[in-house]
Amino acid sequence: MNGTFSRAHALQTLAAGLEESSQLVLMDVDLVLTHHFLKRAAANAGPGRAYFPVYLAQYHPDTVCYRVSPCTRHLFDFSRDAGTWRHFSYGVAVLMAGDLRRVGGLDTSIRGWGKEDVDLYTKCVSRGLDIFRALDPGLLHVHHQRSCDPALAADQLSMCKSSLAALYGSVHRLSQMVMDIEAKLNRTVDS
């Protein structure tokens, strides 16, 4: 494909060439999956039924490793300080190609980070598809550095910044960091 990258455009182009009965797994490249996820995807989506799994997203490694020595990180670590379940993320969708067409497909006019997944989820719900959501331990969003393009539309920019903030660290670990800073400041003042 030529032109500026658009996730929605790429996925929509792929789906256009598939038969109605083809099952699609729409996801980003920064996700790691297991064969168990693929089995659940196949079982939980079918004609008239879409699967939008809730997956674990890793927190920032600096926060995960704070006060942990030595720090060894494992991919599928489900501890409270390793990551968070993305209940309000709809970037992974499993549905039939025919159902994607029936709900109106992905909005290819959306450019930049986010929103096309929420739009698809909303279409699936409003057009009567049965939606199945569940925690899926076979799907993981690997932490990576990213930033929010200031040129994004206001609602996309807000969503992007909220997503970045939510993935920085657990409340437990962040509160440890704040308390340590406060203790250090108090020691400095007392000196």
C-alpha positions as CSV (number, residue, x, y, z in Angstrom):
1,M,0.0,0.0,0.0
2,N,1.1,3.5,-0.7
3,G,0.6,6.7,1.4
4,T,0.7,7.5,5.1
5,F,0.1,4.5,7.3
6,S,-3.5,4.1,8.6
7,R,-4.3,1.1,10.7
8,A,-7.9,1.2,9.8
9,H,-7.1,1.5,6.0
10,A,-4.7,-1.4,6.1
11,L,-7.1,-3.7,8.0
12,Q,-10.0,-2.7,5.9
13,T,-8.1,-3.4,2.7
14,L,-7.1,-6.8,4.0
15,A,-10.7,-7.7,5.0
16,A,-12.1,-6.5,1.6
17,G,-10.5,-9.4,-0.2
18,L,-11.7,-12.2,2.2
19,E,-14.8,-14.4,2.0
20,E,-17.7,-13.6,4.4
21,S,-16.9,-16.7,6.4
22,S,-13.3,-15.7,7.1
23,Q,-12.5,-15.1,10.7
24,L,-10.4,-12.0,11.3
25,V,-8.1,-11.2,14.2
26,L,-7.5,-7.5,14.2
27,M,-4.6,-6.4,16.4
28,D,-1.5,-4.2,16.6
29,V,2.0,-5.4,16.0
30,D,3.1,-4.6,19.6
31,L,1.1,-7.5,21.0
32,V,2.5,-11.0,21.9
33,L,0.0,-13.9,21.7
34,T,0.0,-17.5,22.5
35,H,-1.7,-20.4,20.6
36,H,-4.1,-20.6,23.5
37,F,-5.3,-17.1,22.6
38,L,-5.9,-18.2,19.0
39,K,-7.9,-21.1,20.2
40,R,-10.1,-18.9,22.4
41,A,-10.4,-16.4,19.5
42,A,-11.7,-19.1,17.2
43,A,-14.1,-20.4,19.8
44,N,-15.4,-17.0,21.0
45,A,-16.2,-15.4,17.7
46,G,-18.4,-16.6,14.9
47,P,-21.3,-15.4,12.6
48,G,-23.0,-12.6,14.5
49,R,-20.6,-12.8,17.5
50,A,-17.4,-10.8,18.1
51,Y,-14.7,-11.3,20.7
52,F,-13.0,-8.2,22.1
53,P,-10.5,-9.7,24.6
54,V,-9.3,-7.8,27.6
55,Y,-5.5,-8.1,27.5
56,L,-2.6,-7.3,29.9
57,A,-0.5,-4.2,29.1
58,Q,3.0,-4.0,30.6
59,Y,3.9,-1.0,32.8
60,H,7.0,1.1,32.1
61,P,10.1,-1.0,33.1
62,D,11.6,1.8,35.3
63,T,8.5,1.6,37.4
64,V,8.2,-2.2,37.4
65,C,11.8,-2.4,38.5
66,Y,11.7,0.3,41.2
67,R,13.1,-1.1,44.5
68,V,13.5,-4.5,42.8
69,S,17.0,-5.8,42.7
70,P,17.9,-7.7,40.7
71,C,15.0,-7.0,38.4
72,T,14.1,-9.8,36.0
73,R,11.0,-9.3,33.9
74,H,9.0,-12.1,32.4
75,L,6.7,-11.6,29.5
76,F,3.5,-13.1,30.9
77,D,3.9,-11.7,34.4
78,F,0.4,-11.0,35.9
79,S,1.5,-9.5,39.2
80,R,0.0,-6.2,40.3
81,D,3.1,-4.2,39.6
82,A,3.9,-5.7,36.1
83,G,0.9,-4.5,34.1
84,T,-2.7,-3.7,33.9
85,W,-5.7,-5.3,32.2
86,R,-6.9,-3.0,29.4
87,H,-10.7,-3.1,30.1
88,F,-11.3,0.1,28.1
89,S,-9.2,-0.9,25.0
90,Y,-10.9,-2.3,22.0
91,G,-7.8,-2.6,19.7
92,V,-8.0,-6.4,19.5
93,A,-11.2,-7.6,17.7
94,V,-12.0,-11.1,16.5
95,L,-15.0,-11.3,14.1
96,M,-16.1,-12.6,10.7
97,A,-15.3,-10.7,7.6
98,G,-19.0,-10.7,6.7
99,D,-19.9,-9.1,10.1
100,L,-17.2,-6.5,9.6
101,R,-18.8,-5.5,6.4
102,R,-22.4,-5.6,7.9
103,V,-21.5,-3.2,10.7
104,G,-19.9,-0.7,8.2
105,G,-16.2,-1.7,8.5
106,L,-13.4,0.4,10.0
107,D,-13.6,4.1,9.6
108,T,-10.7,4.8,7.2
109,S,-11.1,8.6,7.7
110,I,-9.6,8.3,11.2
111,R,-5.9,9.2,11.1
112,G,-3.2,8.9,13.7
113,W,-3.3,7.1,17.1
114,G,-6.5,5.6,18.3
115,K,-10.2,5.9,18.0
116,E,-10.8,3.5,15.1
117,D,-11.0,0.6,17.5
118,V,-13.6,2.4,19.7
119,D,-15.6,3.3,16.6
120,L,-15.6,-0.4,15.5
121,Y,-16.7,-1.6,18.9
122,T,-19.5,0.9,19.0
123,K,-20.7,-0.2,15.5
124,C,-20.6,-3.8,16.6
125,V,-22.7,-3.1,19.7
126,S,-25.2,-0.7,17.9
127,R,-25.7,-3.1,15.0
128,G,-26.6,-6.0,17.2
129,L,-23.6,-8.3,17.2
130,D,-23.2,-10.4,20.3
131,I,-20.1,-9.2,22.1
132,F,-18.0,-11.4,24.3
133,R,-15.3,-9.8,26.5
134,A,-13.1,-11.6,28.9
135,L,-9.6,-11.4,30.4
136,D,-7.3,-13.3,28.1
137,P,-4.0,-14.5,29.6
138,G,-2.7,-15.4,26.2
139,L,-2.5,-11.8,24.9
140,L,0.0,-9.2,26.1
141,H,0.8,-5.6,25.1
142,V,4.6,-5.3,25.4
143,H,5.7,-2.0,26.8
144,H,7.6,0.3,24.4
145,Q,8.4,4.0,24.2
146,R,5.8,6.1,22.4
147,S,4.5,9.6,22.4
148,C,1.4,11.4,21.5
149,D,1.5,13.5,18.3
150,P,0.3,17.0,19.3
151,A,-1.3,17.3,15.9
152,L,-3.9,14.7,16.7
153,A,-7.5,15.7,17.0
154,A,-8.3,16.9,20.6
155,D,-10.3,13.8,21.5
156,Q,-7.6,11.4,20.1
157,L,-4.8,13.4,21.9
158,S,-6.7,13.2,25.2
159,M,-7.2,9.4,24.7
160,C,-3.5,9.0,23.8
161,K,-2.3,10.9,26.9
162,S,-4.6,9.0,29.2
163,S,-3.3,5.7,27.8
164,L,0.3,6.7,28.3
165,A,-0.4,7.8,31.9
166,A,-2.3,4.6,32.7
167,L,0.6,2.5,31.5
168,Y,3.3,4.2,33.5
169,G,2.9,2.1,36.6
170,S,0.7,0.6,39.3
171,V,-0.8,2.8,42.0
172,H,1.2,0.7,44.5
173,R,4.6,1.3,42.8
174,L,3.9,4.9,42.0
175,S,2.9,5.6,45.6
176,Q,6.2,4.0,46.8
177,M,8.1,6.4,44.5
178,V,6.2,9.4,45.8
179,M,6.7,8.4,49.4
180,D,10.5,7.9,48.8
181,I,10.7,11.4,47.2
182,E,8.8,12.9,50.1
183,A,11.1,11.1,52.7
184,K,14.2,12.4,50.8
185,L,12.8,15.9,50.8
186,N,12.1,15.7,54.5
187,R,15.6,14.5,55.2
188,T,17.0,17.4,53.2
189,V,14.9,20.0,55.1
190,D,15.9,18.4,58.5
191,S,19.6,18.6,57.6
